[in-house]
């Protein structure tokens, strides 16, 4: 039995749409895999510098550049050993706090102004990155955790010095 032309066209159209959707999904997966490989490469490179350099300032500088790439920052700076003021803060678990209350980054975007990302190791606070995200960027929790790990690497380098 042969399908009427109208049914064959509809079936062909449905198959084409399904194929296009699958191709789009595959492209998204590839983009995510490339981004994750970049994050891993950045963490590895920073860890290697930290172990080889013996110059914690070089590690802080590299971490700052990696943070700028990872979080799409407009600007960043590092303060050694200072906790003055109460800017919004990116915590160890990837949450953002504003006035010590959780801020929904996925829904609301980054809060206004600088955001603090502390750098420490072995229970010792060594300093903090103060970052200014590019307006409109909304990094996932996974990306924010990569940023926290990078800051920890700077803290470890400073702690070892």
Beta strands, then each sheet from edge to edge (+ up, - down):
strand 1: 73-80
strand 2: 88-90
strand 3: 96-98
strand 4: 101-103
strand 5: 115-121
strand 6: 124-133
sheet 1: 1+ 6- 5+ 2+ 3- 4+
end
